[in-house]
Amino acid sequence: MKLSFFIPMHSLLKKYFGYDEFRPLQEEIIQTVLDGKDALVLMPTGGGKSLCFQLPALKLEGITLVVSPLVALMKDQVDSLVANGIPAAFLNSTLNAEQRRTVEAQIRSGELKLLYIAPERLAMIEFQAMLSALPVQLIAIDEAHCISEWGHDFRPEYRNLKLLRRKFPRVPVIALTATATERVREDILRELSMQTAQTFLSSFNRPNLSYSVRPKYKAVDALVQLLKQHRNESIIIYCFSRNDTESLVKDLKKAGMWAAAYHAGLPKEERKRVQEKFIRDETLIIVATIAFGMGIDKPDVRLVVHMDFPKTIESYYQETGRAGRDGLPSECVLFFSLADKRKQDFFINQIENETEKALAKHKCNRVIEYCQLHDCRRLFLLSYFGESTSDVVCGACDNCSKEPVVTQDATEIAQKILSTVLKTGEFFGSAYVCDVMRGSKRKQILDNKHDKLSVHGIASDKSTEELRTRVDQLLYEGYLQKTTGEYPTMIVSQKGKEALRDRLAIQLGEIATTAKAPPRSRKEEEEVDYDKPLFEELRVLRKRLADEMEVPPFVVFGNKTLQDMAKKFPKTESDMMHIFGIGATKMEQYGEVFLKAIQDYLERNKK
């Protein structure tokens, strides 16, 4: 590859990546690295972290070593780089012996600018020997939070990175992460001996994402309605367990929705097949545990749904961050029931270290706080990560949307719940109380003789989902309270006792019987300001070309690029070079075929 050291950064940006401008902080980060200094970069998913080491790699004479735990992601990133005309490769366990020898030959010949490796490879003696002969000019550590035990995704093998620092003490290191609290940031700097590194904190705000929380009432029906609003779009649905994913896939198929399950219990080849089909737009809906997503670089996921609440705000932020990485409007919907907390509590109680257990409980409570918010959800997330919110305008979460909260008279059912809590001795959780009200004959209820109470079966006409939603509302409104301790129970608060005694009217939020569309982003008008029929034709063309090249469609062009074409109708190569995301290599590879498709469309439609 021709030496790029003297080519201005903006020229490289346009030539290889097709962008006219840097995103916030990118240029400063790149300059810091080129000056030979270490950098710690905190930038949200979709914020442009990869460019911060990919572009400097073009300016430097030697090779850039990229350490990443995301084996599945390496191929996508390398495919995208090669499609942009940048020599790159990866070494990981997915390569056979012949493929590995080919990459090693490329390394020795000096033709590569970027080499992606997993942290485990650093422990291999033969790889250490190869490293010693490499002209490493930059070390990039992606998902750097994995080195911290306080991070949400600690990986012991990341401690192997200390070897890199010892072997290349004068080579600048850039550590990148999308989610790291202050404590985790301190850990990263200490573990990687980067005490003099400059820290760059980008905004955690993802303005193209809208956030909403829905009660977990008739959740599958509500989900089906939501999926219908996102037909022909890529969607990830997260569930708590493997069984939950399999069960939900069956429910969706019964409703006429094709979906695939993904979890760690599937054979490795099956997981690879499901992921590949999703990346190539052959499967649009994935129902998964959190095992799915870390290796996904798919930019056009339009909807991320959580059927159960996540264990931490960090993991929730990261999982929702897989939506809208191309900057286009996308939705993040969470179905919430306080009863789901028992699932998290089970695992938290397995933690032996009391300090770690207390931290896990605190983080779980912050998730519940987020779910029960009546204020702006976006501002809560930004505040959690220590970001000032004084100049942030939301308008794109359910609490900030213009639609007012609809309440209804829930006095009768509320009184029944409060009475049942009192008559069972204020000694049980919501699941038990709801079972008594529905007339359950399970052993514990019979042993306690609670089947003899006047409240037994008092709400047999109500579903468990509806009762649990009402219990959650009464807790939030302060009519009920939860005790602390390993096995929290519900008690009736003073407010609840007064409401019962004085027969006060109780207004609670309406439980919708049909699913409503979540609020759309305030940037929605940007999404629709293009010729949709032309966009669909270009999308079909992109898929055909991608299949011929055996790469994901987004490697050819992202949705934002296709939308820009469908808005500006380029007619010449010069016009095409002004389209977002088109650089010299992409123009040479695909420009002519896309220009012809646009011209044919305009002639057919007399435009």
N, C-alpha and C positions, 0 to 999 in steps of 0.2 A: 504494500500500500504506500502511496506517495506520502512523504513526510508533510504533516499538517502544522508543524510548529509555528510557522510564520503566517498562517492563514487566520484572519480575525475570527473570533468566536462566533459572531453573528453570521458570518458566511458559512461556517461549519454547521451551525444550527439549521440554516435553511437548506443547505446542500444535502445533509444526511438525515435530518429529521423532518424537514418540511415546515418548520415553524418560523414565523417572522420575528417573534419576540420571546424573551425569557419570561417564565413565571416568577412571581415574587421570591426573592432570595437566591434563585438559581445561579445568577451571574456572580454574586458575591461568594457563594460557596465554591464555585468552580475556580474562581481566581485565587481563593485561599489555598486550595489543593495544588494549583499550578505554582504557587509560591513556595511549595514544599512544606506546608503546615498541616497539622492534623485538624480534623473537623468532626464535630458531632452534629448530626442533622436530624431534627424532629420535624417530620412533614407528613400530613395525613395521606392515607391511601388515595392514589389518584392525583396527588399533588405534584408529581414530577421528580420523585427522589432519584430514580434510575439515571436520569439525564445528568445528574450532578457528578456521577463518576464515568458515565459513558462518553460524554463530550470531552472531558479532560484526557481520557484514554486516546483520543484522536490527536491531541496536541503533544502528548508525550512520546518519546522515541521508543521506549521499551514496551513491556506488556503490563496490563492492569489485571491484577488477581482479584476476583470477586468471590467472596465466601458467602454462601447462602444455604439455609437448611431446607429450602424448598426445591427438592429434586425435580418434581413435576414442572415447576415454573421455569427451570433453567432452559429447557428445550424451547419453550415459547419465547423467552427473552432472546435466546440466541437466534431463533428463526427470524424474529423481528429485526435484529441487528443486521443479519446477513441480507435480509430483504431490503434494508436501507443502504447496502453496500459497505458494511463494516465487518471486517474479518473477526469472527468470534467463534468460540467452541466451548464445550463443557466436558468435564470428566466426572462421571459418577457411576453408580452401580447399575444403571440401566444399559450401559454400553457393553457390547460383547468384546471379545479379545481383539478382533480385527478392527472394529471401530475405535477402540482405545489406542491401538498402534497408529492409526491414521491421525488421531488428534495429537499424539505424542510427537509424531513426525512434523506436524504443523508447528508445534511449540518449538522444537529444535531448529526449524528453518527460519524462525523469527517472523513468520507471516501473520501471526495472530496479534490483535490489539487487546482483546479481552478473553480471559479464561475463567469460566465459572467452575467452582468446586464446592463440595459439601465439607463441613468442618471435620467430619470423620476422616477424610482423606489426609488431613495434616498429620495424623498419627501413624501413617504408613511409611515405613523406612524407605521404600523405593521412591515414593513421591518426594520425601524430604531430600533425597539425593538429586532428583530432577530439579527441585526448587533452587538448590545451590547454584545451578548453572543458568538460571533464568535472569534476564535483565528486568527484574520487577521494578516498576517506576511508581506504582500506586497500588495500595491495598484497600479494597472496598468491602466493608462488612455489613451485609444486609440483615434486617431483622435483629439488630444489635441488642435489643432487650433480652434476647435468649441467653445472654451471658449472665444475667442477674437472677439470683434466687428469688428476688422480690418482684421479678417480672411475671406476667401472666402466662408465659410460655417458656419457662426455664429449660435449657438443653445442656446437660453436663458436657457434651462433646464440644461446646463452644469454648470451654476452658483451654482447648488445644490451640486457641488463637494466640496465647502467650508465646508459643513457639515462633510464630510469624514475627512478632515484635523483636524477639531476640535475634532472629536470623537476618532481619532487614531493619536495623535500628534507625537508619536515616531515611527510610522510605515513608512518605506521608500516608496516614491512615484516615479514611473517611468512614465513620460508623453511622448507619442510617436506621431509623425506626419510625413507625407511625404512631406508636403508643408507648409512652414512658413517663411515669411520674418522676418527681424530683429525686426521690430516693433511688429509683432505677437508673436515672441519668448519672448520678454520682457513682453507682456501681460500675456502669459501663466505662466511665473515665478511669476509675481505679484499676479494674481488671485488665484493661487494655493499655495501661501506662500512658494515658492520654491527658494527664493533668494540665498540660499547656494548650490543649485543643481549644479552638474557638467553637462555641456552641451556637447553633442556628435554630431558633424556634419559629417555625412557620405557624400560621393560624390553624387551629384544629377545625375551624368552621368549614363545612361542606355545604355551601349555599344551594347547590343543585339537589340536595337530598331533603325530602320531607319526612318527618317523623310522626307516627301516631301509635297510640296504645288503645287496644280494644278489649272489652271484657271477654273472658273466655267462656262465652255462652253460645251454644250451637256453633262452635268454632269451625268445624269442618264445612258447614253450610256457608258461613261467612267467608271462609277461605275460597270456596268454589266461586262465589260471586266476585271476589277480588281477582281471581285468576282470569275470569271472563273479561274483566276490564283490561287485562294485560295480554290478550291473545297475541300469539306470534312474537312474544318477547321473552328474553331469557330471565329466568326466575330461580332463586335459591330459597328453599324453605328449611329452616333449622328446627330439629326436634331434640329432645333431651336424650333419648336412648335409641339403640338399634331397633328394638321392637316397635318403638313409636314410629320410626321412619317406614318400616315395612307395612305397619297397619295403615298409616296415612296414605301410602301409595295405593293400597287396595281400595281405600275409600274414594280416592280421586279417580281411579280407573272406573269404579262403579258410576261415578258422576260424569263419565265421558272425557276425563282429563288424562292424557298420557303423561306419566311421570316416572322417573327412575330413582331408586333408593341408592344411597351411598353411605357406607359406614365401615369401621375398621374390621368388622366381622366378616366382610365379604372377601373372597379370594383376591389376591393381588391383581391377577389378570382382569377380573371382573371390575374392580375399582378403576383400573387403568382404562378399560373399555368405556365405562360410564362417563368418566372424566373427559375422555377424548371426544365422545359423541356430543357432550355438552359444549365443549370448546369449539367444535365445528358446526354448531347450530343444528345438529341432527336430533338432539334431545333438548327441549327448551325448559323443562321443569325438573329440578333436582330436589329431592327430599333427603336431607342429610343430617348427620350429627356434625359436631364441630370438627371432625376429622376431615371434612371437605372444606376447601376454600383457601387454605394456606398456600396451595400450589397453583392457584388460579389467577391468571393475569388477564381474564376476559373483561374488556372495557365496557361492554354494552349490557350488563345485567341491569334490568329496569326495576326489579322488585326483589327485596329481601324480606322474608317473613320469619319471625320467631314464634313458634307454637308454644314454647315454654320460655320463661324468663331466664336469661343467661346468668352465669355465676358472678361476673364482675362487670363494671362499667367499661373497663379496658377491653374485655373480650367482646362486649356488645358493640362498642365503637368500631373495633376491627372488623367484626362480622358485617355490620351495616355498611362499612367502608368498601365492601365488595360490590356495592351498587353504584352505578353512575360514575365509573372511573374515567369515562370519556367526557365528563363535565356536563352531560345532558340530564334533564330532570328525571329523577328516580324516586321510588317510594321505599320506606322502611316501616314495616308494620309489626307490632308485637301484641300477641294475645296474652292477657295477664289474668291469672287467678292466684290469690294468696295461698291457696292450697298447694300450689306447685312448690312452695318453699320447702315442704317436707322432703322433696327429692334432693334439694341442695343440702338440707340439714343432715341427711343421712351420710353424705360424703364428708361434710365438714366435721362431723362427729368422729370420723375415722382418723382425723389428724391427731397425732400423739403430742406434738409440740404445742404447748398451751399458747405461746405467743403467736404462732402461725394460725392456730385455730381461731384466736380472737380476731386476727386480721381478716381471715376468711369470712367470719361472721359479719364484721364491719362492712366488708365489700358487698356482701349479699344484701345487707340492709340498705346500702346506697342504691342498689338496683331497684329494690322495692320502693324506695323514696322516689326514684325516677318514674316508676310505673304509676304511682299514686299522685303525681304532680297535678296541680291545677294551673301552674304557671308555665312559662315557655320551656319546652324540652331542650331546644337548641342551646339556650343560655345555661341550662343546668349542665349539659355535657361540656360546654366550653369552660365553665367555672370549675368543674371537676378536675380538668387538666391545668388549672391555674391560669387560665387566659382571661384577660380583661374583656368584659362584654359591653362596655359603655357605648360603643359605636356600632354594635351588631343589631341589625334589624332582621327579625325572623319572618313572620307571615307565612311560614310553610310547615308548621307543626299543628297537630289537631287543636292544641290549646290556644294557638294564636290565629287560627282560622276564624273567619267572620261568623261562622255558624254558631249560634248561642247554644249553651248546654240545655238540653230539654230534660226537665224533671217531671215526676209524676207522684201522685199520692201513693205511698207505699206503707201507710200506717198499719194496715192489717197484717201483712207479712212480717214487717219489722217487729210488731208486738209479739208475734208467734216465736220469732227467733230469740228475742230478749227473754221471753218467758221460759223457753226451752233451756237456754244457758243457765238461768237461775234454778230451775227445777232439777237439772242434772248436777247441781252443786257447784257450778263454776269450776269444774275440775277437768274439762275436756277441750279438745281442739275442734275446729270447724267441721272436719270430716265426720266426727262422732255425732255432733249436734245435728248435722244435716241428715245423717242416717236415722236418728231418733225421730226427727220430724217426718221423714218419709215412711216410717213404720217398719224399719228393718228389724229382722229377727236374728241378727248375727249374735254369736255366742256372748260377746262382751256385754251387749245390751241386755240379753236375757239374764246373765249372771248378776248384773247390777239391778235387775228388776225394773229397768227403765221402760220395759214394754208395758208396765202397769201404770205409767204416768199418763195424765190427761193430755199431755203434749205429744205422746207417741202416735205417729201417723197424722198429726195435725196438718201437715202439708204434703200428703201423699200424692196430690195432683200436680206437684211441682217437680221439675227435674233437679237432679243434683247440681248441675251446672248453674241453674238459675238461683238456687238457694245459696250456693257458694259465692256467686256474684253479689247477692244481697248482703251476705256476711261481710265480704270485703268492703262494701259501701258503708255499712254500719261501723266498721272499724275505722275507716277513713274519716267519717263524720263525727267520730268520738262517742257514739252510743255504746260501743263495745271497746274493750282494751285487751291487749295481750300481755300475759305475765312474761317475765324474763326467765332464763334458765334453760337447761338442756331440753326439757319437754314443755314448751310454752302452752298455756291453756288460755281460754277466753273468760273474761269476767265482764259483768255489766257495769259500766261507769256510772258516776253520779248523774250525768246527763241522761243516760239510758233509763235509770231508775225513776227519775223525775218524769220522763216521757211516758213510762208505763203507769206510774201512779196517777198522773194528771190527765191521762189519755190524750196526750198532745199529738197533733198531726205531724207525721214524718214524711218529708219530701226527699226522694232519692232519684238519682239519674235514671232516665228511661233505659230499659234494656231493649235494644232494637231486635225485632224479629227477623229482619232481613238485613243483609250486609249493605253498608253504604260505602261509596268510594272514599278512600282517604284523601285528605287535602292534597292538591297538586302544588308543585313548587311555583313560586312567583315568577320563575323563569320559563314557565310553560310556553309563553308566546314565542320564545326562541325555538322551541322544538317544532312548532307547527308552521313556521315561516319558510316553507319550501314546498316544492311540487312533490306531493306524496307518491303519485303513480310513477314518476320518474325515479324517485328514491327506491321504490320497490323493484323496478327493473334493474337498477344499478346493483341492488343487493343480490339479486339472482345472478347477475354477471360476476360479481365478486365471489360468490359461493362456487360457481363453476371453475373460475381461475384458481381459487384456493384448493379445490379438490384435485385439480390437475397437478398442482405443486405439492400436494399432501401437507398443507399448512392450515392453521385456523383462518377463517375469513378476515379477522381483524389484522392479520399480518399483511394482507394485501392493502386494505384501507379500513380505517375506523368509520363508525357511523357518522361522526362529525364531519369527516371528509366527504362522504357521500351526500350528506345533507347540504353541505356547502356547494357541491356541484349542482344539486337539484334546486338550489336557490339562485345561483349565478349563471347557469347555462354556459359554461366556457366553450368557446368555438375554436380557439387556437392553442398552440403549445404555450404561448406567452400567457394567455388567460388561465391555462391550467396551472401554471407555476404560481399563480396568485391564490390558488385554492388551499385552504388549511390542510396541513399534513402532507403536502406533496413536495418532495425534494428532487434532486437531479436523478437519483437512482430509480425512485418510484416513477418518475416521469418517463424515463427510458424504458422501464419494464411494462408499464400499464397505460401510459398516457394516451397512446394512439387508439387502443381498443375502447377506452372509456369515452374519448372524444367522439368516436364513431357512434357509440351507443346513444350518446346525448343528441348528436346530430340526427340520427334516425328517428329518435323519439320526437324531436321538434318538427321534423318534416311530416311524420304521421299525424301529429296533432295540430299541424298548421300554426305553430307558435313562433 
